[in-house]
Amino acid sequence: MYQYERAAWITSDLAIEKKEIKKQFGGLLIYKRNDSISAIVLSKKDSKCIYEAIFKTDFDKPCKEYLISRELTENETNLQNIKTKMVDDALKNEEYQVTCPQGYNINMQLIPYDLGYKLYFILGTNQSNIVPFGNDYIFFGDKNGKISSWRKMHSRLIYSPTEYNGEKVRGLIHSHLKQEPFITATDICTFKLYGSLYGLNEFEVLSTGLKKYFKFKLKENLIETRDM
């Protein structure tokens, strides 16, 4: 998931730097292709690919770029159709009650798995000195993109500043309710994206259900556990 989001970040920045692409920017499609991640900028006019960035081992910059307009492949078309369907259903169905706090945006990543597709909603922000945990969702869809189950992983936005009273924060912690006992993929993805911007190496999740702490260490890319 982190690779998808990081590819989206870098590709968006690169696309906006190109005036001809910025004017036609109609969204992103991110997907895994063999051993790489492909990030496609879609035209808002006809949903063609107008710019493509390929990431392999370095997610700070693409290993290849293609500045050419082309039709989507059959696989890309299917992924985009599935994503559009699931996003529309998730946003329009009042059961899910998807919200977005003011000053934030929701980033959406579709990831295929054995039974169909997972659609993640994860917060993003342009505000400084904030790690935007929480207010995140996961939707499970079948092979046709019909949502079969879902959950909101955190009940709300968890405001996590990286400075306090003028001092730099060294680590962050938040708690999970019993129904979400483990550290989540969105927790780790968010911290890898934003923690690295502010020199943070670790954060903890207090699991009230398991009565344990989960600590994620960024540089080591590992999770440690300890009892309460």
KELUMDREN-79245 format. One line per 4 residues: number of its first residue (from 1); for each residue x, y, z of N, C-alpha, C. Coordinates in Angstrom, 3 decimals. Atoms other than C-alpha are relative to their C-alpha. Example, Ala and Ser with C-alpha at 12.3 -4.5 7.8 and 13.67 -1.06 7.14 Angstrom:
1	0.890 -1.190 0.000 12.300 -4.500 7.800 0.900 1.200 0.000 ~ -0.820 -1.190 -0.060 13.670 -1.060 7.140 -0.770 1.090 0.730
This chain:
1	0.825 -1.210 0.000 0.000 0.000 0.000 0.865 1.269 0.000 ~ -0.906 -1.154 -0.036 2.842 2.378 0.828 0.568 0.288 -1.387 ~ -0.554 -0.201 1.335 4.343 1.834 -2.618 -1.013 0.663 -0.934 ~ 1.052 -0.625 0.808 1.019 2.730 -4.248 -0.119 1.492 0.339
5	0.191 -1.385 -0.416 0.636 5.913 -2.197 1.218 0.863 -0.319 ~ -1.213 -0.760 0.285 4.262 6.975 -2.567 0.120 0.278 -1.495 ~ -0.020 -0.195 1.452 4.091 6.446 -6.327 -0.987 1.084 -0.413 ~ 1.006 -1.022 0.296 0.940 8.580 -6.386 0.521 1.393 0.358
9	-0.566 -1.285 -0.420 2.678 11.376 -4.444 0.993 0.533 -1.037 ~ -1.077 -0.447 0.894 5.725 11.535 -6.692 -0.536 0.282 -1.400 ~ 0.547 -0.184 1.349 3.763 11.133 -9.931 -0.836 1.271 -0.088 ~ 0.792 -1.233 -0.018 1.352 13.926 -8.978 0.905 1.224 -0.070
13	-0.938 -1.133 0.008 4.271 16.271 -8.271 0.643 0.170 -1.368 ~ -0.637 -0.064 1.316 5.968 15.399 -11.555 -0.974 0.486 -1.066 ~ 1.010 -0.379 0.990 2.732 15.805 -13.521 -0.317 1.492 0.087 ~ 0.343 -1.410 -0.185 1.967 19.219 -12.009 1.108 0.913 -0.516
17	-1.121 -0.785 0.523 5.443 20.434 -13.040 -0.067 0.161 -1.517 ~ 0.121 -0.034 1.463 4.507 19.755 -16.675 -1.309 0.688 -0.374 ~ 1.192 -0.819 0.243 2.098 22.469 -17.849 -1.045 -0.714 -0.845 ~ 0.952 0.647 0.899 0.558 20.389 -20.623 -0.731 -1.149 0.682
21	0.625 1.090 -0.747 -0.143 17.525 -18.206 -0.899 0.568 1.102 ~ 0.767 -0.621 -1.083 -1.351 19.763 -15.357 -1.381 0.424 -0.478 ~ 1.275 -0.487 0.528 -4.097 21.240 -17.573 -0.983 -1.142 -0.252 ~ 0.862 1.128 0.363 -5.413 17.797 -18.528 -0.161 -1.020 1.119
25	-0.037 0.978 -1.096 -4.944 16.079 -15.149 -1.412 -0.415 0.417 ~ 1.330 0.498 -0.326 -7.977 13.868 -14.562 -0.005 -1.123 1.014 ~ -0.062 1.047 -1.008 -6.817 11.549 -11.819 1.143 -0.962 -0.228 ~ -1.099 0.961 0.034 -4.416 8.687 -11.151 -0.523 -1.424 0.059
29	0.220 1.437 -0.141 -4.463 4.946 -11.624 1.352 -0.612 0.341 ~ -1.238 0.630 -0.457 -1.795 3.059 -9.671 -0.222 -1.505 0.043 ~ 0.155 1.458 -0.066 -1.254 -0.661 -10.122 1.358 -0.687 -0.107 ~ -1.226 0.785 0.054 1.367 -3.373 -9.814 0.080 -0.736 -1.320
33	-0.219 0.691 1.271 2.820 -4.709 -13.055 1.328 -0.742 0.095 ~ -1.191 0.840 -0.188 5.235 -7.616 -12.677 0.735 0.418 1.272 ~ -0.776 -0.366 -1.196 7.978 -6.373 -10.325 0.083 1.506 0.193 ~ -0.039 -1.452 -0.109 7.195 -2.661 -10.623 -1.397 0.556 0.272
37	1.251 -0.720 -0.203 4.503 -0.112 -9.789 -0.145 1.033 -1.109 ~ 0.274 -0.944 1.077 2.967 1.817 -12.657 -0.991 1.052 0.485 ~ 0.869 -1.117 -0.375 1.442 5.237 -12.004 -0.398 0.751 -1.263 ~ 0.517 -0.573 1.236 -0.763 6.570 -14.783 -0.813 1.254 0.300
41	0.822 -1.199 -0.065 -2.123 10.102 -15.133 -1.048 -0.100 -1.101 ~ 1.110 0.107 0.944 -5.544 10.040 -16.789 -0.427 1.383 -0.478 ~ 0.535 -1.240 0.554 -6.882 12.737 -19.085 -1.423 0.213 0.506 ~ 1.354 -0.282 -0.485 -9.962 14.439 -17.645 -1.013 0.055 -1.144
45	0.889 -0.081 1.159 -11.367 14.649 -21.175 -0.493 -1.362 -0.439 ~ 0.397 1.291 0.563 -11.337 11.023 -22.311 0.595 -1.204 0.731 ~ -0.570 1.069 -0.838 -9.561 8.991 -19.577 1.131 -0.778 -0.677 ~ -1.201 0.605 0.570 -6.589 8.193 -21.818 1.167 0.205 0.951
49	-1.248 -0.218 -0.721 -3.153 7.790 -20.312 0.759 1.123 -0.688 ~ -0.751 -1.104 0.591 -1.280 11.069 -20.841 1.407 0.121 0.590 ~ -1.341 0.009 -0.588 1.729 10.420 -18.602 0.094 -1.239 0.876 ~ -0.183 1.212 -0.788 3.158 7.303 -16.987 1.372 0.012 0.656
53	-1.259 0.125 -0.744 5.822 6.820 -14.312 0.092 -1.422 0.539 ~ -0.229 1.363 -0.468 7.320 3.432 -13.447 0.975 0.020 1.168 ~ -0.845 0.073 -1.200 8.770 2.697 -9.998 0.352 -1.462 0.263 ~ -0.429 1.371 -0.256 10.808 -0.344 -9.086 0.589 -0.158 1.401
57	-0.635 0.096 -1.319 13.192 -0.041 -6.136 0.092 1.356 0.702 ~ -0.094 -1.350 -0.545 13.486 3.728 -5.664 -1.354 0.688 -0.161 ~ 1.308 -0.637 0.079 10.172 5.348 -4.768 0.077 1.504 0.240 ~ -0.165 -1.442 -0.022 11.626 8.848 -4.582 0.013 0.577 -1.414
61	0.041 -0.420 1.397 11.846 8.995 -8.361 -0.241 -1.230 -0.875 ~ 0.284 1.149 0.870 10.633 6.796 -11.232 1.247 -0.456 -0.750 ~ -1.115 0.504 0.805 13.018 4.550 -13.127 -0.261 0.239 -1.488 ~ 0.360 -0.296 1.384 11.114 5.290 -16.357 -1.176 0.962 -0.011
65	1.122 -0.903 0.207 8.762 8.006 -17.597 -0.409 -0.034 -1.464 ~ 0.518 -0.015 1.369 6.537 8.075 -20.674 -0.959 1.176 -0.130 ~ 0.830 -1.176 0.243 5.149 11.415 -21.821 -0.644 -0.145 -1.375 ~ 0.665 0.289 1.266 2.828 10.135 -24.510 -1.450 -0.370 0.277
69	1.424 0.318 -0.152 -0.928 9.884 -24.957 -0.286 -1.358 -0.635 ~ 0.354 1.323 0.510 -2.284 6.363 -25.370 -1.286 -0.491 0.633 ~ 1.169 0.639 -0.580 -5.363 4.263 -24.810 0.432 -0.890 1.170 ~ -0.282 0.923 -1.088 -5.532 2.238 -21.607 -0.011 -1.432 -0.517
73	0.027 1.417 0.364 -4.750 -1.459 -21.886 -1.291 -0.623 0.554 ~ 1.196 0.685 -0.492 -7.504 -3.998 -21.224 0.037 -0.134 1.523 ~ -0.130 0.137 -1.457 -6.175 -4.603 -17.717 -0.185 1.339 0.693 ~ 0.135 -1.337 -0.588 -5.905 -0.867 -16.973 -1.452 0.476 -0.041
77	1.405 -0.386 0.128 -9.430 -0.276 -18.245 -0.855 -0.715 1.040 ~ 0.756 0.770 -0.992 -10.775 -3.053 -16.024 0.254 0.534 1.404 ~ -0.333 -0.528 -1.318 -8.928 -1.719 -12.961 -0.658 1.358 0.238 ~ 0.606 -1.325 -0.141 -10.157 1.826 -13.585 -1.513 -0.098 0.155
81	1.452 0.184 -0.111 -13.745 0.644 -14.061 -0.386 -0.530 1.384 ~ 0.260 0.554 -1.332 -13.603 -1.407 -10.850 0.174 1.082 1.063 ~ -0.265 -1.063 -0.975 -12.088 1.494 -8.926 -1.126 1.030 -0.010 ~ 1.071 -0.993 0.113 -14.693 3.950 -10.230 -1.290 -0.508 0.630
85	1.226 0.590 -0.544 -17.543 1.594 -9.338 0.046 -0.061 1.525 ~ -0.100 0.152 -1.452 -16.300 0.876 -5.817 0.039 1.358 0.708 ~ -0.063 -1.333 -0.597 -15.476 4.529 -5.078 -1.383 0.643 0.002 ~ 1.342 -0.581 0.083 -18.902 5.675 -6.290 -0.941 -0.639 1.015
89	0.871 0.703 -0.947 -20.672 3.009 -4.237 0.335 0.378 1.442 ~ -0.424 -0.324 -1.362 -18.607 3.816 -1.136 -0.419 1.409 0.404 ~ 0.321 -1.394 -0.321 -19.273 7.558 -1.344 -1.502 0.270 0.021 ~ 1.436 -0.268 0.116 -22.968 7.357 -2.248 -0.839 -0.757 1.016
93	0.768 0.812 -0.930 -24.078 4.662 0.207 0.083 0.608 1.405 ~ 0.018 -0.654 -1.305 -25.150 6.333 3.455 0.441 -0.927 1.134 ~ -0.406 0.963 -1.023 -24.364 3.139 5.362 1.455 0.204 0.410 ~ -1.434 -0.101 -0.269 -20.637 3.812 5.090 0.375 1.321 0.673
97	-0.206 -1.294 -0.659 -20.847 7.457 6.238 1.439 0.499 -0.146 ~ -1.357 -0.479 0.268 -17.573 8.440 4.590 0.057 1.514 0.190 ~ -0.170 -1.432 -0.256 -16.440 11.823 5.857 1.461 0.384 -0.218 ~ -1.360 -0.511 0.138 -13.388 14.007 5.315 0.116 1.302 0.770
101	-0.149 -1.226 -0.795 -12.253 16.587 7.894 0.487 1.167 -0.863 ~ -0.426 -1.193 0.718 -11.725 20.145 6.688 1.524 0.130 0.063 ~ -1.452 -0.140 0.067 -8.150 20.728 5.537 0.717 -1.281 -0.380 ~ -0.566 1.291 0.372 -7.644 17.100 4.546 -0.649 -0.486 -1.288
105	0.590 0.627 1.175 -8.302 14.963 1.488 0.071 -1.509 0.155 ~ -0.007 1.458 -0.042 -9.071 11.294 0.954 0.685 -0.534 -1.246 ~ -0.668 0.691 1.098 -6.671 9.294 -1.193 -0.531 -1.420 -0.079 ~ 0.654 1.292 0.203 -8.033 6.084 -2.696 0.900 -0.920 -0.816
109	-0.851 0.957 0.695 -6.003 3.021 -3.677 -0.714 -1.344 -0.112 ~ 0.602 1.305 0.278 -7.372 -0.137 -5.288 1.103 -1.037 -0.120 ~ -1.030 1.040 0.009 -5.330 -3.277 -4.623 -0.675 -1.361 -0.201 ~ 0.581 1.329 0.216 -6.272 -6.669 -6.137 0.520 -1.010 1.022
113	-0.445 1.135 -0.810 -6.147 -9.788 -3.957 -0.763 -1.225 -0.463 ~ 0.509 1.277 0.512 -7.175 -13.449 -4.325 -1.503 -0.019 -0.230 ~ 1.460 0.072 0.082 -10.907 -12.930 -3.739 -0.625 1.152 -0.772 ~ 0.541 -1.149 0.720 -11.265 -9.664 -5.616 0.868 1.227 0.167
117	-0.710 -1.272 -0.120 -10.250 -6.144 -4.635 -0.182 0.595 1.395 ~ 0.071 -0.811 -1.205 -9.442 -4.053 -1.583 0.121 1.462 -0.423 ~ -0.048 -1.440 0.264 -10.174 -0.336 -1.787 0.250 0.718 1.324 ~ -0.353 -0.737 -1.210 -8.431 1.790 0.833 -0.306 1.489 -0.185
121	0.129 -1.443 -0.100 -9.456 5.321 1.774 0.942 0.432 1.119 ~ -0.997 -0.431 -0.977 -6.569 7.060 3.554 0.147 1.512 -0.071 ~ -0.070 -1.456 -0.045 -6.220 10.672 4.680 1.324 0.536 -0.521 ~ -1.178 -0.750 0.395 -3.798 13.128 3.148 -0.198 1.456 0.390
125	0.099 -1.421 -0.336 -3.016 16.753 3.981 1.213 0.758 -0.515 ~ -1.100 -0.896 0.363 -0.925 19.689 2.797 0.443 0.848 1.185 ~ -0.389 -0.744 -1.192 -0.759 21.081 6.333 1.375 -0.462 0.493 ~ -1.339 0.307 -0.491 2.682 21.225 7.890 -0.054 -0.573 1.410
129	-0.211 0.519 -1.356 3.852 19.323 10.978 -1.187 -0.809 0.532 ~ 1.121 0.860 -0.369 0.947 16.857 10.998 0.219 -1.387 -0.601 ~ 0.081 1.363 0.524 0.839 13.071 10.657 -1.476 -0.395 0.087 ~ 1.460 0.153 -0.004 -2.788 12.419 9.612 -0.479 -1.449 0.152
133	0.542 1.326 -0.272 -3.680 9.101 11.228 -1.532 0.062 0.057 ~ 1.427 0.140 -0.255 -7.270 7.898 11.291 -0.903 0.374 -1.152 ~ 1.052 -0.271 0.985 -10.539 8.481 9.438 0.253 -0.778 -1.292 ~ -0.373 0.834 1.131 -9.561 5.596 7.148 -0.956 -1.190 -0.122
137	0.978 1.047 0.288 -11.663 2.886 5.526 0.630 -1.072 -0.894 ~ -0.339 1.035 0.949 -11.239 -0.439 3.764 -1.297 -0.640 -0.486 ~ 1.160 0.626 0.623 -13.812 -1.855 1.337 0.475 -1.233 -0.768 ~ -0.322 1.234 0.716 -13.674 -5.436 0.083 -1.021 -0.201 -1.111
141	0.884 0.212 1.139 -15.082 -6.047 -3.384 0.267 -1.332 -0.660 ~ -0.193 1.257 0.717 -15.644 -9.195 -5.414 0.672 0.263 -1.347 ~ -0.694 -0.132 1.283 -14.202 -9.801 -8.893 -0.640 1.046 -0.907 ~ 0.717 -0.996 0.803 -16.844 -7.459 -10.349 -0.044 1.375 0.660
145	-0.034 -1.288 -0.689 -16.222 -4.675 -7.842 -1.202 0.279 0.870 ~ 1.134 -0.185 -0.905 -19.364 -5.228 -5.781 0.495 -0.095 1.439 ~ -0.471 -0.031 -1.379 -18.669 -4.265 -2.168 -0.714 -1.072 0.821 ~ 0.551 1.097 -0.794 -19.130 -7.300 0.071 0.124 0.249 1.503
149	-0.176 -0.339 -1.414 -17.829 -5.949 3.400 0.897 1.235 0.091 ~ -0.796 -1.221 -0.189 -16.109 -2.917 4.861 0.200 0.243 1.495 ~ -0.104 -0.487 -1.369 -14.902 -1.297 8.026 0.748 1.334 0.022 ~ -0.734 -1.231 -0.258 -13.732 2.055 9.309 1.020 -0.331 1.069
153	-1.042 0.514 -0.882 -10.397 1.327 10.929 0.247 0.865 1.227 ~ -0.072 -0.904 -1.140 -10.288 4.395 13.169 -1.280 0.818 0.007 ~ 1.301 -0.655 -0.096 -13.388 6.175 14.428 0.032 1.464 -0.442 ~ -0.094 -1.439 0.295 -12.071 9.665 13.659 1.422 0.339 -0.443
157	-1.343 -0.523 0.232 -9.115 11.789 12.634 0.759 0.011 1.314 ~ -0.860 -0.044 -1.185 -6.253 11.342 15.096 1.057 1.075 -0.248 ~ -0.876 -1.154 0.217 -4.569 14.739 15.173 1.345 -0.254 0.673 ~ -1.312 0.391 -0.523 -0.858 13.983 15.576 1.059 1.008 -0.438
161	-0.997 -1.020 0.360 1.382 17.095 15.547 1.421 -0.507 0.212 ~ -1.405 0.389 -0.122 5.122 16.705 15.079 0.805 1.009 0.809 ~ -0.634 -0.978 -0.895 5.882 19.751 17.247 -0.958 0.301 1.143 ~ 0.818 -0.333 -1.165 4.664 20.649 20.746 0.731 1.057 0.820
165	-0.607 -1.115 -0.745 5.344 23.970 22.477 1.378 0.360 -0.548 ~ -1.249 -0.372 0.642 8.083 24.665 19.962 1.064 -1.070 -0.017 ~ -0.961 1.095 -0.044 9.809 21.357 20.596 -0.397 -1.096 -0.992 ~ 0.246 1.063 0.957 10.149 18.549 18.073 -0.431 -1.279 0.723
169	0.482 1.253 -0.574 8.173 15.413 18.899 0.917 -1.141 -0.427 ~ -0.911 1.113 0.295 10.322 12.275 19.097 -0.744 -1.259 -0.428 ~ 0.773 1.180 0.353 7.554 9.681 18.742 -1.480 0.282 0.177 ~ 1.449 -0.190 -0.051 3.787 9.333 18.368 -0.668 -1.276 0.510
173	0.753 1.155 -0.469 1.179 7.064 19.951 -1.490 0.299 -0.103 ~ 1.456 -0.105 -0.087 -2.544 6.459 19.570 -0.549 -1.376 0.357 ~ 0.591 1.258 -0.441 -4.946 3.780 20.800 -1.034 -0.506 -0.992 ~ 1.022 0.648 0.804 -7.209 1.305 19.013 -1.070 -0.588 0.900
177	1.085 0.638 -0.714 -10.617 0.169 20.167 0.093 -1.519 -0.153 ~ -0.080 1.456 -0.010 -11.229 -3.526 20.810 -0.285 -0.620 -1.364 ~ 0.349 0.581 1.300 -12.735 -4.079 17.353 1.108 0.154 -1.048 ~ -1.156 -0.137 0.903 -9.430 -3.033 15.711 1.259 -0.272 0.824
181	-1.030 0.317 -0.990 -6.869 -4.900 17.848 1.445 0.156 -0.482 ~ -1.369 -0.025 0.510 -3.831 -4.719 15.542 0.349 1.346 -0.630 ~ -0.477 -1.122 0.799 -1.724 -1.990 13.994 -0.479 -0.227 -1.430 ~ 0.595 0.163 1.323 -3.197 -1.316 10.536 0.971 0.367 -1.120
185	-0.803 -0.343 1.185 -1.754 -1.083 7.033 -0.011 1.505 -0.235 ~ 0.084 -1.444 0.188 -2.988 2.517 6.912 0.837 0.750 1.042 ~ -0.900 -0.581 -1.011 -1.179 3.327 10.192 1.432 0.048 -0.528 ~ -1.388 0.120 0.451 2.106 2.108 8.744 0.243 0.844 -1.247
189	-0.140 -0.780 1.227 1.556 3.684 5.325 0.078 1.488 0.317 ~ 0.024 -1.420 -0.359 0.695 7.071 6.826 1.299 0.420 0.674 ~ -1.223 -0.373 -0.704 3.710 7.034 9.132 1.211 -0.019 -0.940 ~ -1.122 0.053 0.941 6.106 5.991 6.350 0.003 1.222 -0.924
193	0.094 -1.168 0.874 4.832 8.859 4.198 0.359 1.290 0.734 ~ -0.121 -1.283 -0.692 4.723 11.623 6.797 1.096 0.013 1.060 ~ -1.023 0.039 -1.036 7.046 10.474 9.567 1.381 0.325 -0.540 ~ -1.308 -0.249 0.611 10.019 10.538 7.221 0.208 1.475 -0.327
197	-0.113 -1.431 0.299 9.241 14.191 6.381 0.487 0.794 1.208 ~ -0.273 -0.750 -1.223 9.727 15.207 10.015 1.030 -0.674 0.895 ~ -1.084 0.614 -0.751 12.600 12.984 11.094 -0.449 -0.942 1.095 ~ 0.505 0.943 -1.002 10.435 10.574 13.086 0.333 -1.430 -0.419
201	-0.364 1.374 0.318 11.508 6.937 13.309 -0.976 -1.031 0.556 ~ 0.872 1.018 -0.577 8.823 5.264 15.400 -1.321 0.590 0.507 ~ 1.267 -0.337 -0.636 5.222 5.352 16.561 -0.573 -1.268 0.601 ~ 0.596 1.143 -0.686 3.125 3.123 18.802 -1.521 0.024 -0.097
205	1.443 0.181 -0.093 -0.408 1.776 18.814 -0.287 -0.793 1.264 ~ 0.442 0.712 -1.197 -2.016 0.796 22.110 -1.247 -0.795 -0.359 ~ 1.135 0.869 0.278 -4.306 -2.190 21.529 -0.753 -0.273 1.301 ~ 0.785 0.224 -1.209 -7.044 -2.091 24.165 -0.593 -1.407 0.024
209	0.547 1.345 0.077 -8.346 -5.441 22.924 0.997 -1.071 0.417 ~ -1.034 0.992 -0.297 -5.073 -7.337 23.226 0.856 0.394 1.203 ~ -0.801 -0.533 -1.114 -3.604 -5.179 26.015 1.495 -0.076 -0.315 ~ -1.381 -0.033 0.469 -0.413 -4.766 24.037 0.288 1.329 -0.690
213	-0.466 -1.108 0.810 1.625 -2.007 22.457 0.657 -0.567 -1.257 ~ -0.686 0.321 1.245 2.650 -2.310 18.810 0.850 1.210 -0.378 ~ -0.899 -1.087 0.391 5.690 -0.219 17.900 0.545 -0.270 -1.406 ~ -0.575 0.106 1.341 6.636 0.394 14.262 1.239 0.871 -0.084
217	-1.255 -0.724 0.186 10.240 1.388 13.536 0.250 0.183 -1.486 ~ -0.083 -0.331 1.417 10.671 3.159 10.231 1.292 -0.471 -0.653 ~ -1.283 0.353 0.621 14.391 2.670 9.550 0.187 -1.505 -0.076 ~ -0.139 1.457 -0.026 14.302 -0.975 10.541 -1.128 -0.700 -0.752
221	1.196 0.523 0.678 10.887 -1.467 8.856 -0.511 -1.260 0.690 ~ 0.487 1.154 -0.766 9.687 -3.775 11.623 -0.944 0.443 1.103 ~ 0.966 -0.235 -1.067 7.008 -4.071 14.277 0.445 -0.770 1.253 ~ -0.289 0.634 -1.283 7.770 -4.782 17.941 -1.261 0.017 0.859
225	1.146 0.032 -0.915 5.207 -5.769 20.580 0.487 -0.082 1.434 ~ -0.258 0.130 -1.436 5.159 -5.441 24.359 -1.336 0.055 0.741 ~ 1.222 0.023 -0.798 2.550 -6.027 27.032 -0.222 1.343 0.680 ~ 0.333 -1.229 -0.724 0.740 -3.168 28.733 0.579 -0.064 1.419
